[in-house]
Amino acid sequence: MWRRVAGAALLAGVLAGCGTAEDDDKKASASSAPAKAGGGDGGAGAKSGGRLGGPGTACELPVSFETAARWKAESVLSGSGASGSPEEQPEELLYQGPVAPACEVDAKPAGHVGFLRVYTGKPGGADARGVLEAFLAAENGASKETYRSFKTGGLSGIEVEYLYTSEFLDEPKKEHALAVATADGPVVLHLGGIDTQEHQSMLPAFELAKRTLRTV
């Protein structure tokens, strides 16, 4: 799958220690730990860097939400994202269950190693729980899922916390995802991270997006 191919490449680069960019990211992440705990760009009450998803933004989506300060959004399916345009890849590599990647918000400019990724699907009346379960079913290595419902901005959604295991990891790591259904199709937001510690440091950005989620 698209995300796991990109994730494997990222992990391989980190494990091999090839390049100083990742080292700089880790140093920035470590040096900003007090800010994370107390409400910096990744901490509780993360500062907003603006609203994403509406017309004229980096990613035009069925929903809009606020991104954490200094996180950089980039469209995926337009060809400007890391994975290239749909014409350049087999369709089966794009879809994870009923949704395909549409946007990724890179945490690296804020000193973290990870992405908040947005997936969208076709209209058709799919319910959020079914979409999220199918998304996880296509996630090889997912286990110990805990689902919970939420409401925000007139939307009812489902969130899941789970563990992800792969051959590239020394131990399982936590990940989060949520799904909402809109008239323009389902939307899934996913937060990963290079490990559980980094995931936890970025989690307030995920919470900010969930709390400010609205239909466009």
C-alpha positions as CSV (number, residue, x, y, z in Angstrom):
1,M,0.0,0.0,0.0
2,W,1.0,3.6,-0.7
3,R,1.5,4.6,3.0
4,R,3.4,1.5,3.9
5,V,5.7,1.8,0.9
6,A,6.5,5.4,1.9
7,G,6.8,4.4,5.6
8,A,9.2,1.6,4.7
9,A,11.4,3.9,2.8
10,L,11.4,6.4,5.7
11,L,12.3,3.7,8.2
12,A,15.0,2.3,6.0
13,G,16.6,5.7,5.8
14,V,16.4,6.2,9.5
15,L,17.8,2.7,10.4
16,A,20.6,3.1,7.9
17,G,21.5,6.6,9.2
18,C,21.8,7.9,5.7
19,G,21.7,11.6,5.7
20,T,21.7,14.3,8.4
21,A,18.2,15.5,7.9
22,E,16.7,12.7,10.1
23,D,19.3,13.3,12.8
24,D,18.4,17.0,12.8
25,D,14.7,16.1,13.0
26,K,15.4,13.8,16.0
27,K,17.4,16.5,17.7
28,A,14.7,19.1,17.1
29,S,12.1,16.7,18.5
30,A,14.2,16.0,21.6
31,S,14.9,19.7,22.2
32,S,11.3,20.6,22.0
33,A,10.1,18.0,24.5
34,P,9.2,20.5,27.2
35,A,7.1,22.5,24.7
36,K,5.2,19.4,23.7
37,A,4.2,18.6,27.2
38,G,3.2,22.1,28.0
39,G,1.4,23.2,24.8
40,G,3.9,24.0,22.1
41,D,3.5,23.2,18.4
42,G,2.9,19.5,19.2
43,G,1.6,19.8,22.8
44,A,-1.8,19.8,24.4
45,G,-3.7,22.7,23.0
46,A,-1.4,22.7,19.9
47,K,-1.3,26.1,18.1
48,S,-3.2,26.2,14.9
49,G,-1.3,26.8,11.7
50,G,-4.5,27.5,9.7
51,R,-7.4,25.6,8.2
52,L,-6.9,23.0,5.5
53,G,-9.4,21.4,3.1
54,G,-11.4,24.3,1.7
55,P,-11.1,25.9,-1.8
56,G,-7.7,27.4,-2.4
57,T,-5.9,25.4,0.3
58,A,-3.1,23.0,-0.4
59,C,-5.6,20.1,-0.3
60,E,-9.2,20.6,-1.3
61,L,-11.2,17.9,0.5
62,P,-14.8,17.1,1.5
63,V,-13.9,18.4,5.0
64,S,-11.8,21.1,6.5
65,F,-9.8,21.1,9.7
66,E,-7.1,23.0,11.5
67,T,-3.5,21.8,11.2
68,A,-0.9,22.3,13.9
69,A,1.5,25.2,13.5
70,R,4.4,24.7,11.0
71,W,3.0,21.3,9.8
72,K,3.2,21.4,5.9
73,A,0.3,20.1,3.8
74,E,0.8,18.7,0.3
75,S,-1.7,17.2,-2.1
76,V,-1.0,13.5,-3.0
77,L,-3.4,12.7,-5.9
78,S,-2.5,15.9,-7.7
79,G,1.0,14.6,-8.4
80,S,2.7,17.1,-6.1
81,G,2.8,14.8,-3.1
82,A,5.4,12.2,-2.3
83,S,3.6,9.3,-4.1
84,G,3.0,11.0,-7.5
85,S,-0.1,11.1,-9.6
86,P,-2.6,8.2,-10.0
87,E,-1.6,7.8,-13.6
88,E,1.9,6.9,-12.4
89,Q,0.9,4.0,-10.2
90,P,-1.4,1.0,-10.3
91,E,-4.7,1.8,-8.7
92,E,-4.4,-1.1,-6.2
93,L,-1.4,0.7,-4.6
94,L,-3.5,3.8,-4.0
95,Y,-6.4,2.4,-2.2
96,Q,-6.5,1.2,1.4
97,G,-9.9,-0.4,1.7
98,P,-12.5,2.0,0.4
99,V,-10.3,5.1,0.5
100,A,-7.3,6.5,-1.3
101,P,-4.7,9.0,-0.2
102,A,-5.6,12.6,-1.0
103,C,-3.3,14.7,1.3
104,E,-0.5,14.5,3.7
105,V,0.5,17.0,6.4
106,D,4.2,16.7,7.2
107,A,5.3,17.2,10.8
108,K,9.0,17.6,9.9
109,P,9.0,21.4,9.8
110,A,7.7,21.3,13.4
111,G,10.5,19.0,14.5
112,H,8.7,15.6,14.4
113,V,9.0,12.5,12.2
114,G,5.6,11.6,10.9
115,F,2.5,12.6,8.9
116,L,-1.1,13.3,9.4
117,R,-2.6,11.7,6.2
118,V,-6.0,12.2,4.7
119,Y,-7.8,9.5,2.6
120,T,-11.0,10.0,0.7
121,G,-13.5,7.7,-0.9
122,K,-16.3,7.8,-3.5
123,P,-19.9,8.9,-2.6
124,G,-22.2,6.0,-1.9
125,G,-23.7,6.1,1.6
126,A,-20.9,4.2,3.3
127,D,-21.0,4.5,7.1
128,A,-18.0,5.8,9.1
129,R,-17.6,2.6,11.2
130,G,-17.7,0.3,8.1
131,V,-15.1,2.5,6.3
132,L,-12.8,2.6,9.3
133,E,-13.0,-1.2,9.8
134,A,-12.3,-1.8,6.2
135,F,-9.3,0.7,6.3
136,L,-7.9,-1.3,9.3
137,A,-8.6,-4.6,7.6
138,A,-6.3,-3.5,4.8
139,E,-3.6,-2.5,7.2
140,N,-1.4,-5.5,7.5
141,G,0.1,-5.6,11.0
142,A,-2.8,-3.8,12.8
143,S,-3.9,-5.3,16.1
144,K,-5.5,-4.5,19.5
145,E,-8.0,-2.0,18.0
146,T,-10.0,0.2,20.3
147,Y,-12.9,2.0,18.7
148,R,-14.8,5.0,20.1
149,S,-17.4,7.4,18.6
150,F,-17.1,11.2,18.6
151,K,-19.1,14.2,17.4
152,T,-17.7,17.5,16.1
153,G,-18.9,20.4,14.0
154,G,-22.2,18.6,13.1
155,L,-20.3,15.4,12.1
156,S,-20.5,12.0,13.8
157,G,-17.4,9.9,13.5
158,I,-15.5,6.9,14.6
159,E,-11.9,6.9,16.0
160,V,-9.6,3.9,16.5
161,E,-6.4,3.5,18.4
162,Y,-4.3,0.4,17.6
163,L,-0.9,-1.2,17.5
164,Y,1.0,-1.5,14.2
165,T,3.7,-4.2,13.8
166,S,6.1,-4.6,10.8
167,E,9.4,-6.2,9.9
168,F,11.0,-2.8,10.0
169,L,10.1,-2.1,13.6
170,D,11.8,-3.4,16.8
171,E,8.5,-3.3,18.6
172,P,4.8,-2.5,17.9
173,K,3.9,1.2,17.8
174,K,0.6,3.1,18.4
175,E,-1.3,4.7,15.6
176,H,-4.6,6.5,15.4
177,A,-7.2,7.0,12.7
178,L,-10.7,8.4,12.4
179,A,-13.5,8.3,9.8
180,V,-16.4,10.5,9.0
181,A,-19.1,10.1,6.2
182,T,-20.0,13.1,4.1
183,A,-22.2,13.7,1.1
184,D,-19.1,13.7,-1.1
185,G,-17.8,10.4,0.3
186,P,-16.0,9.1,3.4
187,V,-12.9,10.7,4.8
188,V,-10.2,9.0,6.9
189,L,-7.6,10.9,8.9
190,H,-4.6,8.8,10.0
191,L,-1.7,9.6,12.3
192,G,1.4,7.4,12.4
193,G,4.9,8.3,13.5
194,I,8.2,6.5,13.5
195,D,7.6,5.0,16.9
196,T,5.1,5.3,19.8
197,Q,7.0,8.1,21.5
198,E,7.0,10.2,18.4
199,H,3.3,9.3,17.8
200,Q,2.4,10.5,21.3
201,S,4.2,13.8,20.7
202,M,2.2,14.4,17.5
203,L,-1.1,13.2,18.9
204,P,-2.3,16.7,19.9
205,A,-2.2,17.7,16.2
206,F,-4.5,14.8,15.5
207,E,-6.8,15.9,18.3
208,L,-6.8,19.5,16.9
209,A,-7.8,18.2,13.5
210,K,-10.6,16.1,15.0
211,R,-11.9,18.9,17.2
212,T,-12.1,21.4,14.3
213,L,-13.4,19.0,11.6
214,R,-16.1,20.5,9.5
215,T,-17.8,19.7,6.1
216,V,-16.8,22.1,3.3
